[in-house]
């Protein structure tokens, strides 16, 4: 029989989520360093959205499929979800180590595709893993703890970038070299180590709950099917789950369309924006963008767990809506601040928003989907993230070139407006 879900201690929930540190260090490098690397290797502004197509495509394909497969998996030694995020971490680690050695733009783009496969393979089962382990009363705390590690991982990634640039970048003529600066290598090496080591910590410290007798029988029936049927099963699971999807998730998909489109705009254009707004060179702009991202993720760490009692008192919906408006205000204000120190202040608001975005929607969804289909629904929730990102990568190049005067400043303002729209749409969410 399935062991009942018991209330876990702070440190048990902490250990369960440590692996998110390594995953998010990798995502932090993707957010801040990958697009500047593309620029170092010759990419132009209008090229950046399409060069980031790997994220949405791999997320759209990998996460729901892995989620559905993990729902039908059980190993007495390794569990249900842990084999997938361990393999994903190994793939990601190898790619991070190789990334700064990219000799050409298209080599780097190819590595990004493989890196995203690894990260997405690790990420989705991790979301379901927390939902599997925790009783409903601890779900908000569990996902906000994930949000804390999201912030911590990205903080370390971004801090490593601007610190290594400060310590080792002065002697390098980056602009003249027309290649990836050597000081940036060290951040990727650290990420490669953390990707595997933190996942191993969670794997070794946290046992999974065995499936119930009914679930185990379903798993055995699935494993007894012919290979062709087993291959088709995840796709059928996804289609059927979408048909049965709760109304909350349909409404959340509209919010996510604007929220994640805007976030991708921010990550792609914050460094180019500083080249426009403050006349920085490429290296200075990358360092400033790293400081901005560090600030908002420090803010995420500070506010992640503080949002739990606020969500209990005022409701997750209200906290989420407020956070989206704060993030929109932050993005709208950044292009108009000329001081490199003062421009960091709006990122405190951005961090509050990021903390809510990385925790509250997952808690809301986890409470309304069935336990036996949690993996596939967490994968579908990720589809709601990557589809807007895919739309952004395909559409925003022409938008920024033809409608926004090829201006990174206008791109950031555009993203701020989309966050405000997301906040308005989030008012429609019904959590009961």
LOVO-744191 format. One record per atom (N, C-alpha, C, CB): residue in one letter; x, y, z. Coordinates in steps of 0.1 Angstrom, whole numbers, plus 5000, padded with zeros to 4 digits. Glycine has a CB too. Layout:
BEGIN
aXYZ;...
***
This chain:
BEGIN
x500849885000;x500050005000;x500950125000;x499050005012;x500350234995;x501050364994;x501250425008;x500350464985;x502450465011;x502650535024;x501850665024;x504150555027;x501150705035;x500450825035;x501450945036;x499550835048;x500951055030;x501851175030;x501851235045;x501251285020;x503051245050;x503151295064;x503751435063;x504051205073;x503451515073;x504051655073;x505551645075;x503451735085;x506251715066;x507751715066;x508251835074;x508251705052;x509451815079;x510151925086;x510752025076;x511251865095;x511152135081;x511752245073;x512952185066;x512252365082;x513852115073;x515052065066;x514751955056;x516052015077;x513751875059;x513351775049;x512951835036;x512251675054;x512151945037;x511652015025;x512852085019;x510552115028;x513752135027;x514952205022;x515852105014;x515752265034;x516051985019;x516851885012;x516251844999;x517151765021;x514951834999;x514151794988;x514451884976;x512751784991;x514552014979;x514652114969;x516052164965;x513852234973;x517052114972;x518452164970;x518852144955;x519452084978;x518352044948;x518752024934;x518352134925;x518051894929;x517352214929;x516952324921;x518052434921;x515652384927;x518952434930;x520052524930;x520852504917;x520952514942;x521252384914;x522052354902;x521252374889;x522552214903;x519952334889;x519152354877;x519052504874;x517752294879;x518852584884;x518652724882;x519952804880;x517852784894;x521052754885;x522352814881;x522452804866;x523552744888;x522152684861;x522152674846;x521252764839;x521852524842;x519952774844;x519052864838;x519553014839;x517652854844;x520153044850;x520753174852;x521753214842;x521353194866;x522653114838;x523553134828;x522853154814;x524553024827;x521853084812;x521053094800;x520453234799;x519952984799;x519853284810;x519253414810;x520153524807;x518553434823;x521353514813;x522253634813;x523453624804;x522753654827;x524053504802;x525253494795;x525153434781;x526153404803;x524053354778;x524053294765;x523853394754;x522853194765;x522853484756;x522653584745;x523853674742;x521453664748;x524553724753;x525753794750;x526853704743;x526353844763;x526853574747;x527853484739;x527453484725;x527753344746;x526153474722;x525753474708;x526153604701;x524153464707;x526053724709;x526553844703;x528053854701;x526153964712;x528753794711;x530253784709;x530653704697;x530853724722;x529753614693;x530053524682;x529453574669;x529553384684;x528853694669;x528453764657;x526953774655;x528953684646;x526053744665;x524653754663;x524253904664;x523853674674;x523153944657;x522554074657;x521254074666;x522254134643;x520854194670;x519654214678;x518454124673;x519154354679;x518154144660;x516954074654;x517153924653;x516654134641;x518453874655;x518653734655;x518353664668;x520153704651;x518453744679;x518453684692;x517153604695;x518553784703;x515953654692;x514753574696;x514753434689;x513553644691;x515153424676;x515053294669;x516153204674;x515253314654;x517353264678;x518453174683;x518053114696;x519753264685;x517053164703;x516553104716;x515453014714;x516253224725;x515152964702;x514052874699;x514252744707;x513952854684;x515452704710;x515652574717;x514852564730;x517152564720;x514752674738;x514052664751;x512652624749;x514152794758;x511852704741;x510452664740;x510152534733;x509752774732;x510952504723;x510652374715;x510952254724;x511552374703;x512152254731;x512452144739;x511552134751;x513952144744;x511152244757;x510252244768;x508852194764;x510052384774;x508452234752;x507152184747;x507152034745;x506852254734;x508251984740;x508251834737;x508751754749;x509251814725;x509851794755;x510451714766;x509651704778;x511851764769;x509251824784;x508651824797;x507351744798;x508351964802;x506351764789;x505151684791;x505351534789;x504051734782;x506251504779;x506451354776;x507151294788;x507351344764;x508251364794;x508851304806;x507951294817;x510151394809;x507051394819;x506051394830;x505151274828;x505251524829;x504651244816;x503751134814;x504551004816;x503151134800;x505750994812;x506550874814;x506850844828;x507850874806;x507150954836;x507450934850;x506250894858;x508051064855;x505050934854;x503850894860;x503750734860;x502650954854;x504250674849;x504150534847;x505450464850;x503750504833;x506250524859;x507550464862;x507650434877;x508750564858;x508350324880;x508650304894;x509850214895;x507450244902;x510950254902;x512050174905;x512250164920;x513350224898;x512350044926;x512450034940;x513750104945;x512549884944;x514750104937;x516050174941;x516050324938;x517250104933;x515550364927;x515650504923;x514350584924;x516150514909;x513250524924;x511950594926;x511250614913;x512250724933;x510450724913;x509650754901;x510150874893;x508150784906;x510450984900;x510951104894;x512451124893;x510251224901;x513151064904;x514551094905;x515451044894;x515051034918;x515150934887;x516050894876;x516050994865;x515550764870;x514951064863;x514851164852;x515651284855;x513351194849;x515451344867;x516151464869;x517651444871;x515551544880;x518051324875;x519451284876;x520151284862;x519751154884;x519451214853;x519951204839;x520051334832;x519151104831;x518951414835;x518951554829;x520051634834;x517551614832;x520351624847;x521451704853;x522851664847;x521551684868;x523051534844;x524251494838;x524451554824;x524351344837;x523351544816;x523351604803;x523651754803;x522051584795;x522951824812;x523251964814;x524652004818;x522252024824;x525151924827;x526551944832;x527551934821;x526851844843;x527451834812;x528351824801;x528251944791;x528051694794;x527051984789;x526852094780;x527452224786;x525352114776;x527252254798;x527752374805;x529252374804;x527252384819;x529852264806;x531352254805;x531852294791;x531852114809;x531152244781;x531552264767;x531152404762;x530952164758;x530152474767;x529652594761;x530652704759;x528552644770;x531452744768;x532352854766;x533452824755;x532952894778;x533552694751;x534552664741;x533952674727;x535152524744;x532752714726;x532052724713;x532952804703;x530652784714;x533352744692;x534152824682;x533352914673;x534952724674;x532052874671;x531152954661;x529852974668;x531152884648;x529053064662;x527653084666;x526852964666;x527053204658;x526852894655;x525952774653;x526352654662;x525952734639;x527652644666;x528052544675;x527352574689;x529552544677;x527452704693;x526852744706;x525352724706;x527152894708;x524652754694;x523252734693;x522852584695;x522652794680;x523652504688;x523452354689;x523652304704;x524452284681;x524652354711;x524852314725;x523652364733;x526152374730;x523052484730;x521952534738;x520752434736;x521552674733;x520552374725;x519452284723;x519652154732;x519452234708;x520852104732;x521151984741;x521052024756;x522551934738;x521552144759;x521452184773;x520052204777;x522152324775;x519152254769;x517752274772;x517052134774;x517052354762;x517452034766;x516851904767;x517151854781;x517451804756;x518451864785;x518851814799;x518151894810;x520351834801;x518052024809;x517452104819;x515952074820;x517652254817;x515252064809;x513852034809;x513551894814;x513252054795;x514451794811;x514351664816;x514451664831;x515351574810;x515251744837;x515351754851;x514251834858;x516651824855;x513751934851;x512852034857;x511451974860;x512752154849;x510851924850;x509451884852;x509251774862;x508851834838;x510051664862;x509851564873;x510051624887;x510751444871;x510951724887;x511151794900;x509951864906;x512351894899;x509251924897;x507951994901;x506951884906;x507352074889;x506851774899;x505951674903;x506451604916;x505751564892;x507751594917;x508351534929;x507851594942;x509851534928;x507851724942;x507451804954;x505951774957;x507651954952;x505151784946;x503751754948;x503451614953;x502951774935;x504251514948;x504151384953;x504351364968;x505051294945;x505351434973;x505751414987;x504951494997;x507251454988;x504451604994;x503851695004;x502351695005;x504351835001;x501851695017;x500351705019;x499951845014;x499951685033;x498651865011;x498151985005;x498552115014;x496651985004;x498452095027;x498752205036;x500252255035;x498452175050;x501152175030;x502552215028;x502952245014;x503352105034;x501952235005;x502352254991;x502852394988;x501152234982;x502152494994;x502552634992;x504052654997;x501652734999;x504252605009;x505652615014;x506652535006;x505652555029;x506252425001;x507152344993;x507552414980;x506552204990;x506552464973;x506852534960;x507552674962;x505552554952;x507252734973;x507952864976;x509452834980;x507252944987;x509652714986;x511052674989;x511752654976;x511052544998;x511052594966;x511652584952;x511952724947;x510652514943;x511052814949;x511252954944;x512453014951;x510053034947;x512652984963;x513953034970;x515152984963;x513952994985;x515152854960;x516352794953;x516452844939;x516252644953;x515352874932;x515352934919;x516153064920;x513952964914;x515753154930;x516553274932;x517953254936;x515853354943;x518253164945;x519653134949;x520553094938;x519653034960;x519952994929;x520752944918;x521153054908;x520052834911;x520153144905;x520353244895;x521253354901;x518953304890;x521053384914;x521953484921;x523453434919;x521553494935;x523653314923;x525053264922;x525553274908;x525153124927;x524753234898;x525153244884;x525553384880;x524053184875;x524653474883;x524853614879;x526053684887;x523653694880;x526053654899;x527153704907;x528553654902;x526953674922;x528553534899;x529853474893;x530253554881;x529753324891;x529253594872;x529653654860;x530253794862;x528353674851;x529553874871;x530154014872;x531354014881;x529054104877;x531453914891;x532653914899;x533853864891;x532453814911;x533653764883;x534853714874;x535153824864;x534453584867;x534253894859;x534554004850;x535354114857;x533254064844;x534954144869;x535654244877;x537154194880;x534954274889;x537254064884;x538554014888;x539453984877;x538353894897;x538953934866;x539853884855;x539653944842;x539653734854;x538554034841;x538254084827;x538954214824;x536854104827;x539554284833;x540154414830;x541254394820;x540754474843;x542054294821;x543154284811;x542854234798;x544254184817;x541554194796;x541154144783;x540554244774;x540154024785;x540954254762;x540354344752;x539254264745;x541454394741;x538054264752;x536954174747;x536454224734;x535854184757;x536354354732;x535754404719;x536654364708;x535554554720;x537954374710;x538954344699;x539054194697;x540254404702;x538854114707;x539053974705;x537953904697;x539053904719;x536753964696;x535653914688;x535453764692;x535953924673;x535453734704;x535253594709;x534753594723;x536453504707;x534553474729;x534053464742;x535153494752;x533453324745;x534953594761;x535953624771;x536253514780;x535653754779;x537553494784;x537953384792;x537353384806;x539553384793;x537153514811;x536653514825;x535253454826;x536553664830;x534553444814;x533153394815;x533153234816;x532453434802;x534353174812;x534453034813;x534152974827;x535852984808;x534653054837;x534653004851;x533252984856;x535353094860;x532353074852;x530953054856;x530252934851;x530053184851;x530652894838;x530052774832;x530652644839;x530352774817;x531952654843;x532552544849;x531852514863;x534052564851;x531652624870;x530952614883;x529552554881;x530852754890;x528852604871;x527552554868;x527552404865;x526952624857;x528552354858;x528652214854;x528752124867;x529852194845;x529552174877;x529652104889;x528452104898;x530852164898;x527752224899;x526552234907;x525452154901;x526152384909;x525352144888;x524252084881;x524051934886;x524452084866;x525251864888;x525151724892;x525151714907;x526351654886;x526051794914;x526151774928;x524951804936;x527351864933;x524251914933;x523051944940;x521851844938;x522552084937;x521751804925;x520751694922;x521051574930;x520751664907;x522251534931;x522651414939;x522351424953;x524151384937;x522451554959;x522151574973;x520651544975;x522351724976;x519751594966;x518351564968;x517951424966;x517551654959;x518651364956;x518351224953;x518751134965;x519151174940;x519851154971;x520251074982;x519551104995;x521751094984;x519151224997;x518551265009;x517051245010;x518851415012;x516351234999;x514851234999;x514351104992;x514351354992;x513751015000;x513050894995;x511750934988;x512850785005;x511350864978;x510050884972;x509050794978;x510150864956;x507750834977;x506650754982;x506350654972;x505450844986;x506350524976;x505950414966;x504550434961;x506150284972;x504250384949;x502850394944;x501950304952;x502850354929;x500650344951;x499650254958;x499550124950;x498250334958;x498850034956;x498649904949;x497949924935;x497749804957;x496950014935;x496250044922;x497250104912;x495050134924;x498050204917;x498950264908;x500050164903;x499650384914;x500450074912;x501549984908;x500949884898;x501949904920;x499749844899;x499149754889;x499049824875;x497749714893;x498749954875;x498650034863;x500050034857;x498150174865;x501050054865;x502450064860;x502849924854;x503450104871;x502549814861;x502849684855;x502149654842;x502449574866;x500849694841;x500149684829;x500749764817;x498649724830;x501149884821;x501849964811;x503149904806;x502150114816;x503949854815;x505249794812;x505049664804;x506049774824;x503949604805;x503649474798;x503249504783;x502649394805;x502849624780;x502449654766;x503549644756;x501849804766;x503249624744;x504249624733;x504949754733;x503649584719;x506149764728;x506949884728;x506249994720;x508249854721;x505549964709;x504850064701;x503750134709;x504250004688;x503050054717;x501950104726;x502550194737;x501149994732;x503650144743;x504350224753;x504850364748;x505450144760;x505250364736;x505750484730;x504550584728;x506450464716;x503350524724;x502250614721;x501550664734;x501250534713;x501750584745;x501050614757;x501250764762;x501450524768;x502450804763;x502650944768;x501951054760;x504150984769;x501851034747;x501151124738;x499651124741;x501551104724;x499151004742;x497750984745;x497351044759;x497250844744;x498251024769;x498051084782;x497951234781;x499251034791;x498851294773;x498851444772;x497551494766;x500051484764;x497151424755;x495951464748;x494751454758;x495651384736;x494551334765;x493451314774;x493551414786;x493451174779;x494751444791;x494851534802;x494351674798;x496251534807;x494751714786;x494351844781;x492751854780;x494951884767;x492151744775;x490751744774;x490051754788;x490251614768;x490751704798;x490151704812;x490651814820;x490451574819;x491451914814;x492152014822;x491252104830;x493052094812;x491552134842;x490652224850;x490652364844;x491252224864;x489452434847;x489252564842;x490352664846;x487952614846;x490852644858;x491952724864;x493052724854;x492352674878;x493452614849;x494652604840;x494352674827;x495052454838;x493152664822;x492852734809;x492952884811;x491452694804;x492452934822;x492553074824;x494053114827;x491753124836;x494753034834;x496153054837;x496953064824;x496752954846;x496552984814;x497352984801;x497253124794;x496752884792;x496153204796;x496153334790;x497053424798;x494653384791;x497153414811;x498053494819;x499553464815;x497953464834;x499753334813;x501153294810;x501553344796;x501253144810;x500653354787;x500953404773;x501653534774;x499653414765;x501153624782;x501753764783;x502953764792;x500753864787;x502853684803;x503853684814;x505153634808;x503453604826;x505153514802;x506353454797;x506853514784;x506153304795;x506053574776;x506453644764;x507353764769;x505253694756;x506853834780;x507553944785;x508853904792;x506654024795;x508853794799;x510053754805;x511153714795;x509853634814;x510853654784;x511753624774;x512353754768;x511153534763;x511453854766;x511953984761;x512954034770;x510754074759;x512654034783;x513654084793;x514954014792;x513054074807;x514953884793;x516253814793;x517053834780;x515953664795;x516453844769;x517153864757;x517654004755;x516253834745;x516954104760;x517254244756;x517754334768;x516054304751;x517954284780;x518354364791;x519854404789;x518254294804;x520754314784;x522054354782;x522254444770;x522954224779;x521554414758;x521654514747;x521054654751;x520854454735;x520054654760;x519454784764;x520554874770;x518354754774;x521454814778;x522454904785;x523454954775;x523154824796;x523654884764;x524554944753;x523855064747;x524854834742;x522555064747;x521855184741;x521655294751;x520455134736;x521155254763;x520755354773;x521955424780;x519755294783;x522955344782;x524155394789;x525455394782;x524355314802;x525355364769;x526555354760;x527655264765;x527055494758;x527255154771;x528255054776;x528754974764;x527554964787;x529954924766;x530454824756;x529854684760;x532054814756;x530154584751;x529454454753;x529754394767;x529854354742;x531054404771;x531454344784;x530754414796;x532954354785;x530754554795;x530154634806;x528654604806;x530354784804;x527954594795;x526554564794;x526254434800;x526054574780;x527054324797;x526854194803;x526954204818;x527854094797;x527954274823;x528254284837;x527054354844;x529554354840;x526554464838;x525454534844;x524154444844;x525154664836;x523954374833;x522754284833;x522854174843;x522654214819;x524054124846;x524254024856;x523954084870;x525753974856;x524354214872;x524054274885;x522554294887;x524754414886;x521854324876;x520354344876;x519754204880;x519854394863;x520154104873;x519553964876;x519953914889;x520053874865;x521153944894;x521453914908;x520553974918;x522953944910;x520254104915;x519454184925;x518054124926;x519354324921;x517454094914;x516054054915;x515953914921;x515454054901;x517053834919;x517053694925;x517353694940;x517953604917;x518153794944;x518353814959;x517053854965;x519453924962;x516353944958;x514953974963;x514053854963;x514354084953;x514153774953;x513353644953;x513653564965;x513653564940;x514953544969;x515353464980;x514653524993;x516853464982;x514753664994;x514253725006;x512753715007;x514653875006;x512053724996;x510553724997;x509853594994;x510053824987;x510653494990;x509953364986;x509153304997;x511053264981;x509753285008;x509053225019;x508153325026;x510053165030;x508453455025;x507553555031;x506253565024;x508253695031;x506153515012;x504853525004;x503953415009;x505153504990;x504453305016;x503553195021;x502453245030;x504453095027;x502853315041;x501753365050;x500853465043;x502353425062;x501453545034;x500553645026;x499553575017;x501453735018;x500053465011;x499053385003;x498053325011;x499853284995;x498353275023;x497453215032;x496353315037;x498053155044;x496853435040;x495953545045;x495053605034;x496753655052;x495753645023;x494953715013;x494553635001;x495853835008;x495053515000;x494853424988;x495953434978;x493553464982;x496253314972;x497353314963;x497053404950;x497553174958;x495853404946;x495453484935;x495853634936;x494053474932;x495453694948;x495753834950;x497253864950;x495053884963;x497953774957;x499453794958;x500053784944;x500053694967;x499553694936;x500053664922;x499753794913;x499453544916;x498553834914;x498153954906;x499054074909;x496653994908;x499154104922;x499954214927;x501454204922;x499954224942;x501954084922;x503354064918;x503554094904;x503753914921;x502554054895;x502654084881;x502654234878;x501454014873;x501854304885;x501854454884;x503254514888;x500754514892;x503754464899;x505054514904;x506154484893;x505454444917;x506154364887;x507154334877;x506954424865;x506954184873;x505754454861;x505454544850;x505954684852;x504054554846;x505754734864;x506254864868;x507754874868;x505754904882;x508354764873;x509854754873;x510454764858;x510354624879;x509854684849;x510354684835;x510154824829;x509754574827;x508954884831;x508755014825;x509655124830;x507255054828;x510155114842;x510955214847;x512455204844;x510855214862;x512955084841;x514355054839;x514955144828;x514554914835;x514355154816;x515055234805;x515155384808;x514255224793;x514455434818;x514455574821;x515455614832;x513155624824;x516155514838;x517055544849;x518455534843;x516855444860;x519255634844;x520555644838;x521755614847;x520855784833;x521455604860;x522555574870;x522655424871;x522255644883;x523855364869;x524055224870;x523655164884;x525455184867;x523755244894;x523355194908;x521855204910;x524055264918;x521255314906;x519855344909;x518955244900;x519455484906;x519455214888;x518655124879;x518554984885;x519355114866;x519254954895;x519154824902;x517954814911;x520454794910;x517454934916;x516354934926;x515054874920;x516155074930;x514654904908;x513354834903;x513454684904;x513054884889;x514654624904;x514754484904;x514354424917;x516154444901;x514254494927;x513654444940;x512154414938;x513754554951;x511454504931;x510054474927;x509954354918;x509354594921;x510854344908;x510954234899;x511154104906;x512054254888;x511954104916;x512253984924;x511053934932;x513354014934;x510254034937;x508953994944;x508053914934;x508254114950;x507953974922;x507153914911;x507653774908;x507153994899;x509053764906;x509653634902;x509353534913;x511153654899;x509453574926;x509253474937;x507753424936;x509453544950;x506853504933;x505453464932;x505253374920;x504453584932;x505853414908;x505653344896;x506153204897;x506253414884;x507253184904;x507953054905;x507352964916;x509353074908;x506353014923;x505752924934;x504252914934;x506252974947;x503653034934;x502153034936;x501352954925;x501653174936;x501652974912;x500852904902;x501052754903;x501252944888;x502152704907;x502352564908;x501552504920;x503852524910;x501552584931;x500752544942;x499252544939;x500952634954;x498852644932;x497352644928;x497052524919;x497052784920;x497852494909;x497552384900;x497652254907;x498552394888;x498652234916;x498852104922;x497652074931;x500152114931;x496952164936;x495752144944;x494552094936;x495452264952;x494552124923;x493252094915;x493451984905;x492852214908;x494651924905;x494851804896;x495051674903;x496151834887;x494651564897;x494651434905;x496151394907;x493951334897;x496351324918;x497651274921;x498351194911;x497651204934;x497551094905;x498051004896;x498451064882;x497050894894;x497951194880;x498351254867;x499151384870;x497051294860;x499651394881;x500451524885;x501551544875;x500851514899;x502251434872;x503451454863;x503051514849;x504151324861;x502051454843;x501651504830;x501051644831;x500651414824;x500351674842;x499851814843;x500851914846;x498751824854;x501951884853;x503051974855;x503751994841;x504051914865;x503751884833;x504351904820;x503551994811;x504451764813;x502151984812;x501252074804;x501452214809;x499852024806;x501552234822;x501752364828;x503052424821;x501852364843;x504052344820;x505252394813;x505052424798;x506352294815;x504152354792;x503752384778;x503152524777;x502752284773;x502452564788;x501952704788;x502952804790;x500952714800;x504152764794;x505352854795;x506052864782;x506252804807;x506352744776;x507152744764;x506452784752;x507752604763;x505152764751;x504452814739;x504552964737;x502952764740;x504253044748;x504553184747;x505953214743;x504153254760;x506953144749;x508353164745;x508553134731;x509253084754;x507953024726;x508052994711;x507453104703;x507452864709;x506353154706;x505753264699;x506653384699;x504353294705;x507253414710;x508153524711;x509353504702;x508553544726;x509953384702;x511153374694;x510853384679;x511753234697;x509653344675;x509253354661;x508753484657;x508253244658;x508153564666;x507553694662;x508353814666;x506253694668;x509153804677;x509653934682;x510853994674;x510053914697;x511553904667;x512553964658;x511954064648;x513253854650;x510954024640;x510254124631;x509654244639;x509254054623;x509054214651;x508454324659;x509454424663;x507754264671;x510654384669;x511654474673;x512254554661;x512754404682;x512354484650;x513054544638;x512154644631;x513454434628;x510854604630;x509954684622;x509054784629;x509154604613;x508654744642;x507754824650;x508354894661;x506654734655;x509554844666;x510154904678;x511454974674;x510354804688;x511655004661;x512855074656;x514155004660;x512855214663;x514154874660;x515254794663;x515954834676;x516254794652;x515154884686;x515654934698;x515454844710;x514955074701;x516554814717;x516454724729;x515654804740;x517854684734;x515754934741;x515055014751;x513554994748;x515455164750;x513055004736;x511654994733;x511254844736;x511355024718;x512154754734;x511754614737;x511454594752;x512954514733;x512254654760;x512054634775;x510754704779;x513254694783;x510454824773;x509154884776;x507954804771;x509055024769;x508154744760;x507154654754;x506854534764;x507554594741;x507954484770;x507754374780;x507054414792;x509054314783;x507254544797;x506554594808;x505054604806;x507154734812;x504654644794;x503254654791;x502654514791;x503054724777;x503354424786;x502754284786;x502654234800;x503654194778;x503454264809;x503354224823;x502054284829;x504554264832;x501754414826;x500554474831;x499354404826;x500454624827;x499354364813;x498254294807;x498054154814;x498454264792;x499154084817;x499153964824;x498453974838;x500553904826;x498754084845;x498154114858;x496654134857;x498754234865;x496254204847;x494754214845;x494054084842;x494554314833;x494654004834;x494153874831;x494053774843;x494853804819;x495053794852;x495153714864;x494053734874;x496453734871;x493353854872;x492153884880;x491053784878;x491754024878;x491053714866;x490053624862;x490153484869;x489953614847;x491353464875;x491553324880;x490653304892;x493053314885;x490053184892;x489253134904;x489853014910;x487753114899;x490253024922;x490952914929;x490052824937;x492052974938;x488852844936;x487852754944;x486852694934;x487152834955;
***
